[in-house]
Amino acid sequence: VVYSFIQYICSVFSCVNQCLKSHSKT
């Protein structure tokens, strides 16, 4: 269960990071 949660957080963080990167570029 913990592993699944970590994977989920990693996925979300990756998405958010990319989103912020794109936003910062503008």
PyMOL Python script that loads the backbone (N, CA, C, O; Angstrom):
from pymol import cmd

cmd.read_pdbstr("""\
ATOM      1  N   VAL A   1       0.853  -1.208   0.000  1.00  0.00           N
ATOM      2  CA  VAL A   1       0.000   0.000   0.000  1.00  0.00           C
ATOM      3  C   VAL A   1       0.886   1.254   0.000  1.00  0.00           C
ATOM      4  O   VAL A   1       0.634   2.200  -0.747  1.00  0.00           O
ATOM      5  N   VAL A   2       1.904   1.251   0.829  1.00  0.00           N
ATOM      6  CA  VAL A   2       2.790   2.422   0.913  1.00  0.00           C
ATOM      7  C   VAL A   2       3.453   2.667  -0.444  1.00  0.00           C
ATOM      8  O   VAL A   2       3.547   3.806  -0.902  1.00  0.00           O
ATOM      9  N   TYR A   3       3.911   1.588  -1.078  1.00  0.00           N
ATOM     10  CA  TYR A   3       4.585   1.719  -2.364  1.00  0.00           C
ATOM     11  C   TYR A   3       3.650   2.365  -3.390  1.00  0.00           C
ATOM     12  O   TYR A   3       4.052   3.236  -4.161  1.00  0.00           O
ATOM     13  N   SER A   4       2.413   1.922  -3.377  1.00  0.00           N
ATOM     14  CA  SER A   4       1.418   2.460  -4.311  1.00  0.00           C
ATOM     15  C   SER A   4       1.238   3.954  -4.057  1.00  0.00           C
ATOM     16  O   SER A   4       1.146   4.749  -4.992  1.00  0.00           O
ATOM     17  N   PHE A   5       1.192   4.315  -2.802  1.00  0.00           N
ATOM     18  CA  PHE A   5       1.011   5.726  -2.434  1.00  0.00           C
ATOM     19  C   PHE A   5       2.199   6.561  -2.915  1.00  0.00           C
ATOM     20  O   PHE A   5       2.032   7.657  -3.449  1.00  0.00           O
ATOM     21  N   ILE A   6       3.392   6.022  -2.716  1.00  0.00           N
ATOM     22  CA  ILE A   6       4.602   6.734  -3.141  1.00  0.00           C
ATOM     23  C   ILE A   6       4.593   6.910  -4.651  1.00  0.00           C
ATOM     24  O   ILE A   6       4.930   7.976  -5.165  1.00  0.00           O
ATOM     25  N   GLN A   7       4.200   5.844  -5.363  1.00  0.00           N
ATOM     26  CA  GLN A   7       4.154   5.915  -6.815  1.00  0.00           C
ATOM     27  C   GLN A   7       3.155   6.980  -7.255  1.00  0.00           C
ATOM     28  O   GLN A   7       3.389   7.717  -8.213  1.00  0.00           O
ATOM     29  N   TYR A   8       2.046   7.044  -6.542  1.00  0.00           N
ATOM     30  CA  TYR A   8       1.015   8.035  -6.867  1.00  0.00           C
ATOM     31  C   TYR A   8       1.547   9.452  -6.640  1.00  0.00           C
ATOM     32  O   TYR A   8       1.348  10.341  -7.468  1.00  0.00           O
ATOM     33  N   ILE A   9       2.208   9.644  -5.538  1.00  0.00           N
ATOM     34  CA  ILE A   9       2.771  10.963  -5.213  1.00  0.00           C
ATOM     35  C   ILE A   9       3.822  11.340  -6.260  1.00  0.00           C
ATOM     36  O   ILE A   9       3.884  12.484  -6.711  1.00  0.00           O
ATOM     37  N   CYS A  10       4.636  10.371  -6.634  1.00  0.00           N
ATOM     38  CA  CYS A  10       5.676  10.616  -7.633  1.00  0.00           C
ATOM     39  C   CYS A  10       5.041  11.060  -8.947  1.00  0.00           C
ATOM     40  O   CYS A  10       5.509  11.998  -9.592  1.00  0.00           O
ATOM     41  N   SER A  11       3.991  10.387  -9.323  1.00  0.00           N
ATOM     42  CA  SER A  11       3.299  10.709 -10.571  1.00  0.00           C
ATOM     43  C   SER A  11       2.729  12.126 -10.508  1.00  0.00           C
ATOM     44  O   SER A  11       2.891  12.918 -11.436  1.00  0.00           O
ATOM     45  N   VAL A  12       2.065  12.424  -9.405  1.00  0.00           N
ATOM     46  CA  VAL A  12       1.465  13.751  -9.244  1.00  0.00           C
ATOM     47  C   VAL A  12       2.562  14.822  -9.225  1.00  0.00           C
ATOM     48  O   VAL A  12       2.438  15.865  -9.868  1.00  0.00           O
ATOM     49  N   PHE A  13       3.618  14.549  -8.489  1.00  0.00           N
ATOM     50  CA  PHE A  13       4.702  15.524  -8.384  1.00  0.00           C
ATOM     51  C   PHE A  13       5.313  15.797  -9.757  1.00  0.00           C
ATOM     52  O   PHE A  13       5.615  16.939 -10.102  1.00  0.00           O
ATOM     53  N   SER A  14       5.488  14.728 -10.533  1.00  0.00           N
ATOM     54  CA  SER A  14       6.050  14.866 -11.871  1.00  0.00           C
ATOM     55  C   SER A  14       5.154  15.748 -12.727  1.00  0.00           C
ATOM     56  O   SER A  14       5.632  16.615 -13.460  1.00  0.00           O
ATOM     57  N   CYS A  15       3.860  15.517 -12.627  1.00  0.00           N
ATOM     58  CA  CYS A  15       2.891  16.299 -13.405  1.00  0.00           C
ATOM     59  C   CYS A  15       2.945  17.762 -12.966  1.00  0.00           C
ATOM     60  O   CYS A  15       2.983  18.668 -13.798  1.00  0.00           O
ATOM     61  N   VAL A  16       2.948  17.975 -11.684  1.00  0.00           N
ATOM     62  CA  VAL A  16       2.964  19.351 -11.157  1.00  0.00           C
ATOM     63  C   VAL A  16       4.266  20.044 -11.547  1.00  0.00           C
ATOM     64  O   VAL A  16       4.271  21.214 -11.928  1.00  0.00           O
ATOM     65  N   ASN A  17       5.355  19.312 -11.447  1.00  0.00           N
ATOM     66  CA  ASN A  17       6.660  19.885 -11.779  1.00  0.00           C
ATOM     67  C   ASN A  17       6.677  20.339 -13.235  1.00  0.00           C
ATOM     68  O   ASN A  17       7.146  21.433 -13.552  1.00  0.00           O
ATOM     69  N   GLN A  18       6.159  19.483 -14.116  1.00  0.00           N
ATOM     70  CA  GLN A  18       6.129  19.812 -15.534  1.00  0.00           C
ATOM     71  C   GLN A  18       5.224  21.026 -15.750  1.00  0.00           C
ATOM     72  O   GLN A  18       5.526  21.915 -16.546  1.00  0.00           O
ATOM     73  N   CYS A  19       4.123  21.037 -15.031  1.00  0.00           N
ATOM     74  CA  CYS A  19       3.169  22.134 -15.156  1.00  0.00           C
ATOM     75  C   CYS A  19       3.843  23.446 -14.737  1.00  0.00           C
ATOM     76  O   CYS A  19       3.707  24.462 -15.419  1.00  0.00           O
ATOM     77  N   LEU A  20       4.552  23.419 -13.639  1.00  0.00           N
ATOM     78  CA  LEU A  20       5.216  24.622 -13.139  1.00  0.00           C
ATOM     79  C   LEU A  20       6.316  25.061 -14.107  1.00  0.00           C
ATOM     80  O   LEU A  20       6.512  26.251 -14.354  1.00  0.00           O
ATOM     81  N   LYS A  21       7.016  24.083 -14.639  1.00  0.00           N
ATOM     82  CA  LYS A  21       8.088  24.389 -15.582  1.00  0.00           C
ATOM     83  C   LYS A  21       7.514  25.108 -16.794  1.00  0.00           C
ATOM     84  O   LYS A  21       8.055  26.110 -17.261  1.00  0.00           O
ATOM     85  N   SER A  22       6.421  24.581 -17.284  1.00  0.00           N
ATOM     86  CA  SER A  22       5.785  25.167 -18.462  1.00  0.00           C
ATOM     87  C   SER A  22       5.281  26.573 -18.132  1.00  0.00           C
ATOM     88  O   SER A  22       5.393  27.496 -18.939  1.00  0.00           O
ATOM     89  N   HIS A  23       4.736  26.710 -16.951  1.00  0.00           N
ATOM     90  CA  HIS A  23       4.185  28.008 -16.539  1.00  0.00           C
ATOM     91  C   HIS A  23       5.316  29.026 -16.346  1.00  0.00           C
ATOM     92  O   HIS A  23       5.164  30.207 -16.655  1.00  0.00           O
ATOM     93  N   SER A  24       6.422  28.555 -15.841  1.00  0.00           N
ATOM     94  CA  SER A  24       7.537  29.451 -15.562  1.00  0.00           C
ATOM     95  C   SER A  24       8.177  29.917 -16.877  1.00  0.00           C
ATOM     96  O   SER A  24       8.736  31.011 -16.961  1.00  0.00           O
ATOM     97  N   LYS A  25       8.080  29.062 -17.892  1.00  0.00           N
ATOM     98  CA  LYS A  25       8.680  29.386 -19.183  1.00  0.00           C
ATOM     99  C   LYS A  25       8.007  30.615 -19.810  1.00  0.00           C
ATOM    100  O   LYS A  25       8.679  31.451 -20.416  1.00  0.00           O
ATOM    101  N   THR A  26       6.724  30.718 -19.668  1.00  0.00           N
ATOM    102  CA  THR A  26       5.999  31.815 -20.307  1.00  0.00           C
ATOM    103  C   THR A  26       6.464  33.151 -19.744  1.00  0.00           C
ATOM    104  O   THR A  26       5.970  34.200 -20.157  1.00  0.00           O
TER     105      THR A  26
END
""", "prot")
cmd.dss("prot")
cmd.show_as("cartoon", "prot")
cmd.util.cbc("prot")
cmd.orient("prot")
